[in-house]
Amino acid sequence: MRSVLIVLFVAIAATGGYAAGKMQFHGERVKLIHAQEIQEKLDGLEAKVSFVEVTIPAGQDGMPHRHPGPVFGYVLEGDYELGVDDQLTKIFHTGETFYEPSGCLHRVSKNPNAKGTARLIAVVVHPRDAEQLAIPEPASEKP
């Protein structure tokens, strides 16, 4: 799996995939690397795939959110802590991959280390008309 992802990323870079935009989400910096319309459909809708690089400084975390389609991730550097829905969080290390199902609550997105940056590539398959790749989860009201 790792070698397939590396070949895919190199192919995108060689065919003109370059930074098209940068975003900041809480403690995460997100840079769009490449977006491409695809022939396959997602839940019957015309689809697109977007590649983003996520950088999280030491000890920082992102805000809870959802994605409009499945996410496949690869940790380029450091460690990445991921918590999806009500599942226990898991830490992924450099060279490891992860998957998030469509629409799940991505409640933990964190660099658990006190030193060093975490960097990852996320590949998001989504409807072409999706306005956001990460949809912030509204803050829950506490009694």
LUMDORO-790348 format. One record per atom (N, C-alpha, C): residue number from 1; atom name; x, y, z. Coordinates in nm, 4 decimals. Example, Ala and Ser with C-alpha at 12.3 -4.5 7.8 and 13.67 -1.06 7.14 Angstrom:
+------+-------+----------+----------+----------+
: pagu : tormi :       xx :       yy :       zz :
+------+-------+----------+----------+----------+
:    1 :     N :   1.3190 :  -0.5690 :   0.7800 :
:    1 :    CA :   1.2300 :  -0.4500 :   0.7800 :
:    1 :     C :   1.3200 :  -0.3300 :   0.7800 :
:    2 :     N :   1.2850 :  -0.2250 :   0.7080 :
:    2 :    CA :   1.3670 :  -0.1060 :   0.7140 :
:    2 :     C :   1.2900 :   0.0030 :   0.7870 :
+------+-------+----------+----------+----------+
//
This chain:
+------+-------+----------+----------+----------+
: pagu : tormi :       xx :       yy :       zz :
+------+-------+----------+----------+----------+
:    1 :     N :   0.0833 :  -0.1198 :   0.0000 :
:    1 :    CA :   0.0000 :   0.0000 :   0.0000 :
:    1 :     C :   0.0876 :   0.1259 :   0.0000 :
:    2 :     N :   0.1925 :   0.1270 :   0.0824 :
:    2 :    CA :   0.2788 :   0.2440 :   0.0924 :
:    2 :     C :   0.3407 :   0.2782 :  -0.0427 :
:    3 :     N :   0.3934 :   0.1780 :  -0.1118 :
:    3 :    CA :   0.4579 :   0.2044 :  -0.2408 :
:    3 :     C :   0.3572 :   0.2534 :  -0.3441 :
:    4 :     N :   0.2331 :   0.2037 :  -0.3390 :
:    4 :    CA :   0.1289 :   0.2496 :  -0.4310 :
:    4 :     C :   0.1003 :   0.3971 :  -0.4082 :
:    5 :     N :   0.0882 :   0.4378 :  -0.2809 :
:    5 :    CA :   0.0619 :   0.5789 :  -0.2502 :
:    5 :     C :   0.1777 :   0.6678 :  -0.2945 :
:    6 :     N :   0.3005 :   0.6230 :  -0.2709 :
:    6 :    CA :   0.4167 :   0.7038 :  -0.3098 :
:    6 :     C :   0.4191 :   0.7210 :  -0.4613 :
:    7 :     N :   0.3975 :   0.6139 :  -0.5367 :
:    7 :    CA :   0.3940 :   0.6229 :  -0.6832 :
:    7 :     C :   0.2832 :   0.7176 :  -0.7273 :
:    8 :     N :   0.1656 :   0.7085 :  -0.6633 :
:    8 :    CA :   0.0537 :   0.7953 :  -0.6979 :
:    8 :     C :   0.0885 :   0.9422 :  -0.6740 :
:    9 :     N :   0.1504 :   0.9725 :  -0.5598 :
:    9 :    CA :   0.1861 :   1.1111 :  -0.5285 :
:    9 :     C :   0.2912 :   1.1644 :  -0.6259 :
:   10 :     N :   0.3893 :   1.0812 :  -0.6608 :
:   10 :    CA :   0.4923 :   1.1229 :  -0.7562 :
:   10 :     C :   0.4292 :   1.1479 :  -0.8931 :
:   11 :     N :   0.3363 :   1.0628 :  -0.9341 :
:   11 :    CA :   0.2693 :   1.0803 :  -1.0632 :
:   11 :     C :   0.1923 :   1.2115 :  -1.0674 :
:   12 :     N :   0.1255 :   1.2439 :  -0.9584 :
:   12 :    CA :   0.0499 :   1.3697 :  -0.9539 :
:   12 :     C :   0.1449 :   1.4884 :  -0.9629 :
:   13 :     N :   0.2539 :   1.4825 :  -0.8891 :
:   13 :    CA :   0.3509 :   1.5922 :  -0.8921 :
:   13 :     C :   0.4074 :   1.6090 :  -1.0330 :
:   14 :     N :   0.4351 :   1.4984 :  -1.1010 :
:   14 :    CA :   0.4932 :   1.5041 :  -1.2354 :
:   14 :     C :   0.3954 :   1.5559 :  -1.3394 :
:   15 :     N :   0.2651 :   1.5443 :  -1.3129 :
:   15 :    CA :   0.1669 :   1.5887 :  -1.4121 :
:   15 :     C :   0.1083 :   1.7256 :  -1.3792 :
:   16 :     N :   0.1740 :   1.7980 :  -1.2909 :
:   16 :    CA :   0.1306 :   1.9349 :  -1.2672 :
:   16 :     C :   0.0521 :   1.9554 :  -1.1397 :
:   17 :     N :   0.0473 :   1.8584 :  -1.0503 :
:   17 :    CA :  -0.0200 :   1.8788 :  -0.9227 :
:   17 :     C :   0.0642 :   1.9703 :  -0.8365 :
:   18 :     N :   0.0159 :   2.0877 :  -0.8084 :
:   18 :    CA :   0.0914 :   2.1811 :  -0.7270 :
:   18 :     C :  -0.0036 :   2.2540 :  -0.6341 :
:   19 :     N :   0.0511 :   2.3249 :  -0.5388 :
:   19 :    CA :  -0.0302 :   2.3934 :  -0.4388 :
:   19 :     C :  -0.1245 :   2.4923 :  -0.5045 :
:   20 :     N :  -0.2524 :   2.4720 :  -0.4822 :
:   20 :    CA :  -0.3516 :   2.5613 :  -0.5402 :
:   20 :     C :  -0.4127 :   2.6513 :  -0.4339 :
:   21 :     N :  -0.3928 :   2.6201 :  -0.3087 :
:   21 :    CA :  -0.4499 :   2.7016 :  -0.2031 :
:   21 :     C :  -0.4084 :   2.6502 :  -0.0668 :
:   22 :     N :  -0.4077 :   2.7416 :   0.0314 :
:   22 :    CA :  -0.3732 :   2.7039 :   0.1684 :
:   22 :     C :  -0.4859 :   2.7482 :   0.2598 :
:   23 :     N :  -0.5117 :   2.6661 :   0.3610 :
:   23 :    CA :  -0.6165 :   2.6972 :   0.4572 :
:   23 :     C :  -0.5638 :   2.6708 :   0.5975 :
:   24 :     N :  -0.6194 :   2.7360 :   0.6957 :
:   24 :    CA :  -0.5832 :   2.7144 :   0.8352 :
:   24 :     C :  -0.7087 :   2.6728 :   0.9096 :
:   25 :     N :  -0.7046 :   2.5595 :   0.9757 :
:   25 :    CA :  -0.8160 :   2.5098 :   1.0550 :
:   25 :     C :  -0.7663 :   2.4842 :   1.1950 :
:   26 :     N :  -0.7984 :   2.5759 :   1.2865 :
:   26 :    CA :  -0.7562 :   2.5624 :   1.4258 :
:   26 :     C :  -0.6059 :   2.5436 :   1.4265 :
:   27 :     N :  -0.5526 :   2.4300 :   1.4736 :
:   27 :    CA :  -0.4083 :   2.4082 :   1.4788 :
:   27 :     C :  -0.3499 :   2.3418 :   1.3561 :
:   28 :     N :  -0.4312 :   2.3174 :   1.2539 :
:   28 :    CA :  -0.3850 :   2.2488 :   1.1335 :
:   28 :     C :  -0.3691 :   2.3458 :   1.0175 :
:   29 :     N :  -0.2630 :   2.3259 :   0.9395 :
:   29 :    CA :  -0.2473 :   2.3985 :   0.8134 :
:   29 :     C :  -0.2767 :   2.2982 :   0.7021 :
:   30 :     N :  -0.3650 :   2.3363 :   0.6116 :
:   30 :    CA :  -0.4074 :   2.2464 :   0.5050 :
:   30 :     C :  -0.3763 :   2.3123 :   0.3712 :
:   31 :     N :  -0.3064 :   2.2383 :   0.2852 :
:   31 :    CA :  -0.2689 :   2.2899 :   0.1529 :
:   31 :     C :  -0.3250 :   2.1961 :   0.0472 :
:   32 :     N :  -0.4072 :   2.2496 :  -0.0415 :
:   32 :    CA :  -0.4582 :   2.1713 :  -0.1539 :
:   32 :     C :  -0.3438 :   2.1465 :  -0.2509 :
:   33 :     N :  -0.3182 :   2.0200 :  -0.2800 :
:   33 :    CA :  -0.2105 :   1.9832 :  -0.3715 :
:   33 :     C :  -0.2645 :   1.9672 :  -0.5130 :
:   34 :     N :  -0.3784 :   1.8980 :  -0.5232 :
:   34 :    CA :  -0.4330 :   1.8687 :  -0.6557 :
:   34 :     C :  -0.5791 :   1.8280 :  -0.6416 :
:   35 :     N :  -0.6609 :   1.8645 :  -0.7387 :
:   35 :    CA :  -0.8002 :   1.8201 :  -0.7449 :
:   35 :     C :  -0.8285 :   1.7760 :  -0.8878 :
:   36 :     N :  -0.9028 :   1.6677 :  -0.9008 :
:   36 :    CA :  -0.9267 :   1.6093 :  -1.0324 :
:   36 :     C :  -1.0672 :   1.5504 :  -1.0376 :
:   37 :     N :  -1.1433 :   1.5854 :  -1.1406 :
:   37 :    CA :  -1.2721 :   1.5196 :  -1.1617 :
:   37 :     C :  -1.2438 :   1.3759 :  -1.2043 :
:   38 :     N :  -1.3288 :   1.2834 :  -1.1592 :
:   38 :    CA :  -1.3105 :   1.1423 :  -1.1937 :
:   38 :     C :  -1.4378 :   1.0874 :  -1.2578 :
:   39 :     N :  -1.4267 :   0.9751 :  -1.3273 :
:   39 :    CA :  -1.5413 :   0.9145 :  -1.3943 :
:   39 :     C :  -1.6347 :   0.8455 :  -1.2968 :
:   40 :     N :  -1.5789 :   0.7894 :  -1.1892 :
:   40 :    CA :  -1.6604 :   0.7166 :  -1.0933 :
:   40 :     C :  -1.7566 :   0.8108 :  -1.0223 :
:   41 :     N :  -1.8679 :   0.7555 :  -0.9771 :
:   41 :    CA :  -1.9670 :   0.8346 :  -0.9040 :
:   41 :     C :  -1.9601 :   0.7990 :  -0.7558 :
:   42 :     N :  -2.0006 :   0.8921 :  -0.6736 :
:   42 :    CA :  -2.0057 :   0.8729 :  -0.5294 :
:   42 :     C :  -2.1512 :   0.8878 :  -0.4878 :
:   43 :     N :  -2.2106 :   0.7800 :  -0.4426 :
:   43 :    CA :  -2.3532 :   0.7794 :  -0.4061 :
:   43 :     C :  -2.4396 :   0.8340 :  -0.5198 :
:   44 :     N :  -2.4045 :   0.7986 :  -0.6443 :
:   44 :    CA :  -2.4813 :   0.8403 :  -0.7616 :
:   44 :     C :  -2.4504 :   0.9801 :  -0.8112 :
:   45 :     N :  -2.3589 :   1.0512 :  -0.7459 :
:   45 :    CA :  -2.3250 :   1.1889 :  -0.7842 :
:   45 :     C :  -2.1923 :   1.1933 :  -0.8587 :
:   46 :     N :  -2.1798 :   1.2891 :  -0.9522 :
:   46 :    CA :  -2.0523 :   1.3118 :  -1.0190 :
:   46 :     C :  -1.9480 :   1.3383 :  -0.9117 :
:   47 :     N :  -1.8261 :   1.2827 :  -0.9277 :
:   47 :    CA :  -1.7274 :   1.2886 :  -0.8204 :
:   47 :     C :  -1.5969 :   1.3547 :  -0.8617 :
:   48 :     N :  -1.5198 :   1.3843 :  -0.7599 :
:   48 :    CA :  -1.3906 :   1.4491 :  -0.7725 :
:   48 :     C :  -1.3011 :   1.3902 :  -0.6639 :
:   49 :     N :  -1.1709 :   1.3947 :  -0.6835 :
:   49 :    CA :  -1.0770 :   1.3540 :  -0.5791 :
:   49 :     C :  -0.9838 :   1.4721 :  -0.5530 :
:   50 :     N :  -0.9613 :   1.5000 :  -0.4257 :
:   50 :    CA :  -0.8728 :   1.6094 :  -0.3863 :
:   50 :     C :  -0.7626 :   1.5551 :  -0.2965 :
:   51 :     N :  -0.6405 :   1.6005 :  -0.3231 :
:   51 :    CA :  -0.5243 :   1.5633 :  -0.2429 :
:   51 :     C :  -0.4849 :   1.6854 :  -0.1608 :
:   52 :     N :  -0.4727 :   1.6687 :  -0.0302 :
:   52 :    CA :  -0.4319 :   1.7794 :   0.0554 :
:   52 :     C :  -0.3167 :   1.7351 :   0.1445 :
:   53 :     N :  -0.2300 :   1.8305 :   0.1753 :
:   53 :    CA :  -0.1242 :   1.8087 :   0.2732 :
:   53 :     C :  -0.1670 :   1.8785 :   0.4011 :
:   54 :     N :  -0.1648 :   1.8049 :   0.5107 :
:   54 :    CA :  -0.2027 :   1.8591 :   0.6409 :
:   54 :     C :  -0.0771 :   1.8635 :   0.7272 :
:   55 :     N :  -0.0491 :   1.9801 :   0.7856 :
:   55 :    CA :   0.0651 :   1.9979 :   0.8741 :
:   55 :     C :   0.0125 :   2.0401 :   1.0107 :
:   56 :     N :   0.0571 :   1.9679 :   1.1149 :
:   56 :    CA :   0.0117 :   1.9976 :   1.2506 :
:   56 :     C :   0.1356 :   2.0167 :   1.3389 :
:   57 :     N :   0.1555 :   2.1378 :   1.3928 :
:   57 :    CA :   0.2698 :   2.1611 :   1.4814 :
:   57 :     C :   0.2605 :   2.0764 :   1.6089 :
:   58 :     N :   0.3712 :   2.0629 :   1.6773 :
:   58 :    CA :   0.3797 :   1.9827 :   1.7997 :
:   58 :     C :   0.2694 :   2.0198 :   1.8983 :
:   59 :     N :   0.1983 :   1.9173 :   1.9468 :
:   59 :    CA :   0.0968 :   1.9348 :   2.0495 :
:   59 :     C :  -0.0324 :   2.0005 :   2.0044 :
:   60 :     N :  -0.0439 :   2.0353 :   1.8782 :
:   60 :    CA :  -0.1634 :   2.1040 :   1.8289 :
:   60 :     C :  -0.2678 :   2.0034 :   1.7812 :
:   61 :     N :  -0.3912 :   2.0515 :   1.7702 :
:   61 :    CA :  -0.4981 :   1.9672 :   1.7193 :
:   61 :     C :  -0.5914 :   2.0481 :   1.6314 :
:   62 :     N :  -0.6731 :   1.9768 :   1.5560 :
:   62 :    CA :  -0.7714 :   2.0402 :   1.4696 :
:   62 :     C :  -0.9077 :   2.0355 :   1.5345 :
:   63 :     N :  -1.0035 :   2.1008 :   1.4717 :
:   63 :    CA :  -1.1392 :   2.1013 :   1.5259 :
:   63 :     C :  -1.2185 :   1.9835 :   1.4716 :
:   64 :     N :  -1.3201 :   1.9375 :   1.5463 :
:   64 :    CA :  -1.4038 :   1.8274 :   1.4971 :
:   64 :     C :  -1.4725 :   1.8668 :   1.3657 :
:   65 :     N :  -1.4779 :   1.7712 :   1.2748 :
:   65 :    CA :  -1.5368 :   1.7974 :   1.1432 :
:   65 :     C :  -1.5795 :   1.6671 :   1.0776 :
:   66 :     N :  -1.6433 :   1.6797 :   0.9618 :
:   66 :    CA :  -1.6837 :   1.5659 :   0.8789 :
:   66 :     C :  -1.6358 :   1.5921 :   0.7363 :
:   67 :     N :  -1.6202 :   1.4851 :   0.6603 :
:   67 :    CA :  -1.5808 :   1.4973 :   0.5200 :
:   67 :     C :  -1.6966 :   1.4499 :   0.4317 :
:   68 :     N :  -1.7142 :   1.5106 :   0.3134 :
:   68 :    CA :  -1.8261 :   1.4748 :   0.2257 :
:   68 :     C :  -1.8073 :   1.3437 :   0.1495 :
:   69 :     N :  -1.6998 :   1.2731 :   0.1761 :
:   69 :    CA :  -1.6726 :   1.1452 :   0.1113 :
:   69 :     C :  -1.5637 :   1.0731 :   0.1875 :
:   70 :     N :  -1.5253 :   0.9538 :   0.1425 :
:   70 :    CA :  -1.4220 :   0.8778 :   0.2133 :
:   70 :     C :  -1.2859 :   0.9473 :   0.2034 :
:   71 :     N :  -1.2043 :   0.9243 :   0.3070 :
:   71 :    CA :  -1.0699 :   0.9820 :   0.3141 :
:   71 :     C :  -0.9697 :   0.8678 :   0.3305 :
:   72 :     N :  -0.8617 :   0.8760 :   0.2536 :
:   72 :    CA :  -0.7508 :   0.7819 :   0.2663 :
:   72 :     C :  -0.6287 :   0.8657 :   0.2994 :
:   73 :     N :  -0.5594 :   0.8329 :   0.4081 :
:   73 :    CA :  -0.4476 :   0.9144 :   0.4518 :
:   73 :     C :  -0.3176 :   0.8388 :   0.4613 :
:   74 :     N :  -0.2073 :   0.9132 :   0.4503 :
:   74 :    CA :  -0.0718 :   0.8596 :   0.4607 :
:   74 :     C :   0.0103 :   0.9559 :   0.5448 :
:   75 :     N :   0.0721 :   0.9069 :   0.6513 :
:   75 :    CA :   0.1526 :   0.9913 :   0.7397 :
:   75 :     C :   0.2924 :   1.0051 :   0.6796 :
:   76 :     N :   0.3256 :   1.1279 :   0.6393 :
:   76 :    CA :   0.4556 :   1.1567 :   0.5790 :
:   76 :     C :   0.5652 :   1.1739 :   0.6838 :
:   77 :     N :   0.5276 :   1.2319 :   0.7986 :
:   77 :    CA :   0.6271 :   1.2692 :   0.8998 :
:   77 :     C :   0.5602 :   1.2745 :   1.0363 :
:   78 :     N :   0.6283 :   1.2243 :   1.1383 :
:   78 :    CA :   0.5794 :   1.2344 :   1.2752 :
:   78 :     C :   0.4703 :   1.1337 :   1.3066 :
:   79 :     N :   0.3905 :   1.1699 :   1.4057 :
:   79 :    CA :   0.2801 :   1.0862 :   1.4518 :
:   79 :     C :   0.1498 :   1.1633 :   1.4392 :
:   80 :     N :   0.0420 :   1.0902 :   1.4132 :
:   80 :    CA :  -0.0885 :   1.1510 :   1.3926 :
:   80 :     C :  -0.1916 :   1.0737 :   1.4730 :
:   81 :     N :  -0.2630 :   1.1427 :   1.5609 :
:   81 :    CA :  -0.3677 :   1.0792 :   1.6406 :
:   81 :     C :  -0.5031 :   1.1071 :   1.5770 :
:   82 :     N :  -0.5783 :   1.0005 :   1.5530 :
:   82 :    CA :  -0.7062 :   1.0093 :   1.4837 :
:   82 :     C :  -0.8146 :   0.9449 :   1.5685 :
:   83 :     N :  -0.9255 :   1.0150 :   1.5835 :
:   83 :    CA :  -1.0429 :   0.9608 :   1.6511 :
:   83 :     C :  -1.1642 :   0.9820 :   1.5637 :
:   84 :     N :  -1.2322 :   0.8726 :   1.5276 :
:   84 :    CA :  -1.3472 :   0.8778 :   1.4389 :
:   84 :     C :  -1.4699 :   0.8254 :   1.5132 :
:   85 :     N :  -1.5789 :   0.9012 :   1.5048 :
:   85 :    CA :  -1.7041 :   0.8655 :   1.5718 :
:   85 :     C :  -1.6757 :   0.8302 :   1.7180 :
:   86 :     N :  -1.7322 :   0.7202 :   1.7664 :
:   86 :    CA :  -1.7123 :   0.6855 :   1.9075 :
:   86 :     C :  -1.6018 :   0.5809 :   1.9272 :
:   87 :     N :  -1.5229 :   0.5565 :   1.8231 :
:   87 :    CA :  -1.4128 :   0.4616 :   1.8328 :
:   87 :     C :  -1.2985 :   0.5215 :   1.9147 :
:   88 :     N :  -1.2188 :   0.4349 :   1.9778 :
:   88 :    CA :  -1.1004 :   0.4813 :   2.0498 :
:   88 :     C :  -1.0066 :   0.5503 :   1.9519 :
:   89 :     N :  -0.9309 :   0.6483 :   2.0015 :
:   89 :    CA :  -0.8336 :   0.7134 :   1.9139 :
:   89 :     C :  -0.7187 :   0.6166 :   1.8862 :
:   90 :     N :  -0.6525 :   0.6403 :   1.7743 :
:   90 :    CA :  -0.5382 :   0.5586 :   1.7365 :
:   90 :     C :  -0.4288 :   0.6507 :   1.6871 :
:   91 :     N :  -0.3047 :   0.6169 :   1.7192 :
:   91 :    CA :  -0.1901 :   0.6945 :   1.6720 :
:   91 :     C :  -0.1262 :   0.6219 :   1.5544 :
:   92 :     N :  -0.1102 :   0.6962 :   1.4450 :
:   92 :    CA :  -0.0457 :   0.6447 :   1.3248 :
:   92 :     C :   0.0919 :   0.7094 :   1.3148 :
:   93 :     N :   0.1903 :   0.6297 :   1.2741 :
:   93 :    CA :   0.3295 :   0.6750 :   1.2667 :
:   93 :     C :   0.3714 :   0.6936 :   1.1213 :
:   94 :     N :   0.4852 :   0.7601 :   1.1011 :
:   94 :    CA :   0.5390 :   0.7821 :   0.9664 :
:   94 :     C :   0.5313 :   0.6537 :   0.8841 :
:   95 :     N :   0.4765 :   0.6657 :   0.7638 :
:   95 :    CA :   0.4672 :   0.5523 :   0.6728 :
:   95 :     C :   0.3398 :   0.4712 :   0.6858 :
:   96 :     N :   0.2548 :   0.5019 :   0.7832 :
:   96 :    CA :   0.1305 :   0.4271 :   0.8008 :
:   96 :     C :   0.0147 :   0.4981 :   0.7310 :
:   97 :     N :  -0.0891 :   0.4213 :   0.6999 :
:   97 :    CA :  -0.2063 :   0.4737 :   0.6311 :
:   97 :     C :  -0.3297 :   0.4592 :   0.7187 :
:   98 :     N :  -0.4332 :   0.5375 :   0.6861 :
:   98 :    CA :  -0.5600 :   0.5284 :   0.7582 :
:   98 :     C :  -0.6748 :   0.5567 :   0.6626 :
:   99 :     N :  -0.7949 :   0.5244 :   0.7097 :
:   99 :    CA :  -0.9168 :   0.5410 :   0.6301 :
:   99 :     C :  -1.0260 :   0.5989 :   0.7193 :
:  100 :     N :  -1.1041 :   0.6898 :   0.6630 :
:  100 :    CA :  -1.2222 :   0.7445 :   0.7310 :
:  100 :     C :  -1.3419 :   0.7273 :   0.6372 :
:  101 :     N :  -1.4505 :   0.6660 :   0.6866 :
:  101 :    CA :  -1.5696 :   0.6528 :   0.6025 :
:  101 :     C :  -1.6368 :   0.7889 :   0.5772 :
:  102 :     N :  -1.7131 :   0.7975 :   0.4720 :
:  102 :    CA :  -1.7888 :   0.9193 :   0.4392 :
:  102 :     C :  -1.8743 :   0.9644 :   0.5565 :
:  103 :     N :  -1.8725 :   1.0942 :   0.5835 :
:  103 :    CA :  -1.9639 :   1.1545 :   0.6793 :
:  103 :     C :  -1.9402 :   1.1254 :   0.8256 :
:  104 :     N :  -1.8408 :   1.0453 :   0.8596 :
:  104 :    CA :  -1.8182 :   1.0144 :   1.0009 :
:  104 :     C :  -1.7679 :   1.1400 :   1.0730 :
:  105 :     N :  -1.7838 :   1.1423 :   1.2042 :
:  105 :    CA :  -1.7339 :   1.2550 :   1.2840 :
:  105 :     C :  -1.5852 :   1.2335 :   1.3099 :
:  106 :     N :  -1.5052 :   1.3192 :   1.2539 :
:  106 :    CA :  -1.3597 :   1.3184 :   1.2737 :
:  106 :     C :  -1.3375 :   1.4067 :   1.3975 :
:  107 :     N :  -1.3534 :   1.3458 :   1.5154 :
:  107 :    CA :  -1.3553 :   1.4231 :   1.6399 :
:  107 :     C :  -1.2168 :   1.4537 :   1.6955 :
:  108 :     N :  -1.1144 :   1.3713 :   1.6613 :
:  108 :    CA :  -0.9772 :   1.3964 :   1.7057 :
:  108 :     C :  -0.8861 :   1.3958 :   1.5844 :
:  109 :     N :  -0.8093 :   1.5028 :   1.5692 :
:  109 :    CA :  -0.7087 :   1.5161 :   1.4646 :
:  109 :     C :  -0.5940 :   1.5903 :   1.5307 :
:  110 :     N :  -0.4906 :   1.5171 :   1.5727 :
:  110 :    CA :  -0.3926 :   1.5762 :   1.6637 :
:  110 :     C :  -0.2514 :   1.5257 :   1.6385 :
:  111 :     N :  -0.1553 :   1.6142 :   1.6658 :
:  111 :    CA :  -0.0150 :   1.5754 :   1.6744 :
:  111 :     C :   0.0113 :   1.5513 :   1.8229 :
:  112 :     N :   0.0240 :   1.4263 :   1.8656 :
:  112 :    CA :   0.0371 :   1.3971 :   2.0080 :
:  112 :     C :   0.1752 :   1.4261 :   2.0662 :
:  113 :     N :   0.2713 :   1.4620 :   1.9830 :
:  113 :    CA :   0.4083 :   1.4831 :   2.0297 :
:  113 :     C :   0.4322 :   1.6267 :   2.0760 :
:  114 :     N :   0.5144 :   1.6399 :   2.1795 :
:  114 :    CA :   0.5502 :   1.7719 :   2.2315 :
:  114 :     C :   0.6548 :   1.8389 :   2.1437 :
:  115 :     N :   0.7262 :   1.7593 :   2.0656 :
:  115 :    CA :   0.8279 :   1.8127 :   1.9748 :
:  115 :     C :   0.8064 :   1.7525 :   1.8375 :
:  116 :     N :   0.8327 :   1.8292 :   1.7346 :
:  116 :    CA :   0.8243 :   1.7774 :   1.5980 :
:  116 :     C :   0.6883 :   1.8005 :   1.5350 :
:  117 :     N :   0.6905 :   1.8127 :   1.4048 :
:  117 :    CA :   0.5718 :   1.8377 :   1.3244 :
:  117 :     C :   0.5154 :   1.7062 :   1.2733 :
:  118 :     N :   0.3841 :   1.7003 :   1.2612 :
:  118 :    CA :   0.3178 :   1.5880 :   1.1946 :
:  118 :     C :   0.2721 :   1.6382 :   1.0578 :
:  119 :     N :   0.3003 :   1.5594 :   0.9537 :
:  119 :    CA :   0.2550 :   1.5933 :   0.8182 :
:  119 :     C :   0.1916 :   1.4707 :   0.7573 :
:  120 :     N :   0.0814 :   1.4912 :   0.6885 :
:  120 :    CA :   0.0160 :   1.3796 :   0.6227 :
:  120 :     C :  -0.0463 :   1.4246 :   0.4927 :
:  121 :     N :  -0.0701 :   1.3271 :   0.4069 :
:  121 :    CA :  -0.1434 :   1.3490 :   0.2826 :
:  121 :     C :  -0.2791 :   1.2849 :   0.3016 :
:  122 :     N :  -0.3836 :   1.3587 :   0.2708 :
:  122 :    CA :  -0.5190 :   1.3046 :   0.2742 :
:  122 :     C :  -0.5765 :   1.3103 :   0.1336 :
:  123 :     N :  -0.6334 :   1.1993 :   0.0911 :
:  123 :    CA :  -0.6979 :   1.1894 :  -0.0390 :
:  123 :     C :  -0.8475 :   1.1786 :  -0.0108 :
:  124 :     N :  -0.9229 :   1.2802 :  -0.0543 :
:  124 :    CA :  -1.0664 :   1.2863 :  -0.0265 :
:  124 :     C :  -1.1427 :   1.2677 :  -0.1570 :
:  125 :     N :  -1.2276 :   1.1659 :  -0.1618 :
:  125 :    CA :  -1.3165 :   1.1450 :  -0.2750 :
:  125 :     C :  -1.4484 :   1.2106 :  -0.2349 :
:  126 :     N :  -1.5018 :   1.2990 :  -0.3206 :
:  126 :    CA :  -1.6189 :   1.3765 :  -0.2803 :
:  126 :     C :  -1.7033 :   1.4159 :  -0.4007 :
:  127 :     N :  -1.8300 :   1.4518 :  -0.3758 :
:  127 :    CA :  -1.9123 :   1.5008 :  -0.4865 :
:  127 :     C :  -1.8476 :   1.6254 :  -0.5485 :
:  128 :     N :  -1.8604 :   1.6413 :  -0.6792 :
:  128 :    CA :  -1.8001 :   1.7565 :  -0.7471 :
:  128 :     C :  -1.8511 :   1.8890 :  -0.6942 :
:  129 :     N :  -1.9761 :   1.8915 :  -0.6485 :
:  129 :    CA :  -2.0336 :   2.0184 :  -0.6024 :
:  129 :     C :  -2.0118 :   2.0444 :  -0.4525 :
:  130 :     N :  -1.9318 :   1.9619 :  -0.3860 :
:  130 :    CA :  -1.9054 :   1.9845 :  -0.2430 :
:  130 :     C :  -1.8354 :   2.1189 :  -0.2255 :
:  131 :     N :  -1.8875 :   2.2005 :  -0.1361 :
:  131 :    CA :  -1.8303 :   2.3326 :  -0.1136 :
:  131 :     C :  -1.7121 :   2.3299 :  -0.0181 :
:  132 :     N :  -1.7048 :   2.2273 :   0.0674 :
:  132 :    CA :  -1.5959 :   2.2167 :   0.1648 :
:  132 :     C :  -1.5487 :   2.0722 :   0.1715 :
:  133 :     N :  -1.4175 :   2.0542 :   0.1912 :
:  133 :    CA :  -1.3635 :   1.9205 :   0.2113 :
:  133 :     C :  -1.3706 :   1.8797 :   0.3575 :
:  134 :     N :  -1.3742 :   1.9778 :   0.4457 :
:  134 :    CA :  -1.3893 :   1.9532 :   0.5895 :
:  134 :     C :  -1.5010 :   2.0426 :   0.6392 :
:  135 :     N :  -1.6082 :   1.9805 :   0.6867 :
:  135 :    CA :  -1.7249 :   2.0541 :   0.7320 :
:  135 :     C :  -1.7200 :   2.0599 :   0.8853 :
:  136 :     N :  -1.6966 :   2.1794 :   0.9436 :
:  136 :    CA :  -1.6862 :   2.1896 :   1.0891 :
:  136 :     C :  -1.8109 :   2.1367 :   1.1600 :
:  137 :     N :  -1.7888 :   2.0637 :   1.2670 :
:  137 :    CA :  -1.8995 :   2.0112 :   1.3471 :
:  137 :     C :  -1.9451 :   2.1225 :   1.4413 :
:  138 :     N :  -2.0747 :   2.1527 :   1.4420 :
:  138 :    CA :  -2.1229 :   2.2560 :   1.5340 :
:  138 :     C :  -2.0940 :   2.2174 :   1.6786 :
:  139 :     N :  -2.0584 :   2.3164 :   1.7581 :
:  139 :    CA :  -2.0301 :   2.2899 :   1.9000 :
:  139 :     C :  -2.1569 :   2.2379 :   1.9658 :
:  140 :     N :  -2.1425 :   2.1311 :   2.0438 :
:  140 :    CA :  -2.2589 :   2.0752 :   2.1123 :
:  140 :     C :  -2.2943 :   2.1620 :   2.2312 :
:  141 :     N :  -2.4229 :   2.1756 :   2.2539 :
:  141 :    CA :  -2.4686 :   2.2574 :   2.3657 :
:  141 :     C :  -2.4641 :   2.1747 :   2.4931 :
:  142 :     N :  -2.4035 :   2.2306 :   2.5950 :
:  142 :    CA :  -2.3937 :   2.1615 :   2.7228 :
:  142 :     C :  -2.4946 :   2.2213 :   2.8198 :
:  143 :     N :  -2.5667 :   2.1348 :   2.8953 :
:  143 :    CA :  -2.6692 :   2.1867 :   2.9872 :
:  143 :     C :  -2.6111 :   2.2684 :   3.0998 :
+------+-------+----------+----------+----------+
//
